[in-house]
Amino acid sequence: MPELIGLALIAGSVAVLGSIVVTDATDWRNRRHQTRLRQVERGLAQAQKRLEALALQQAAWLEGCAHEARKALIMESFRASQEAHNTAGDEHRCQKHNNVLRRP
């Protein structure tokens, strides 16, 4: 009978020890998992910041290109307008001069 009590105590101790080991291992695994999740979240946050900065740089570059294109369009429109005005004026003067010369 004392042997049975001794075996029961040993079995109980092993069960408690096993439970502690399993609990500690589970806690360690959960902590490790949480640590990895935080690392991934930090990495994603950094990547998002880099992408936002890149998007802002690209937007500024595109805005600059659009500004230069608008300036070029305005300048070309102005030149075309000046050329059309000069040409129309010359034709008008020529016609006026020709009309004056044609009158008897």
Secondary structure, 3 states (H helix, E strand, C coil): CHHHHHHHHHHHHHHHHHHHHHHHHHHHHHHHHHHHHHHHHHHHHHHHHHHHHHHHHHHHHHHHHHHHHHHHHHHHHHHHHHHHHHHHHHHHHHHHHHHHHHCC
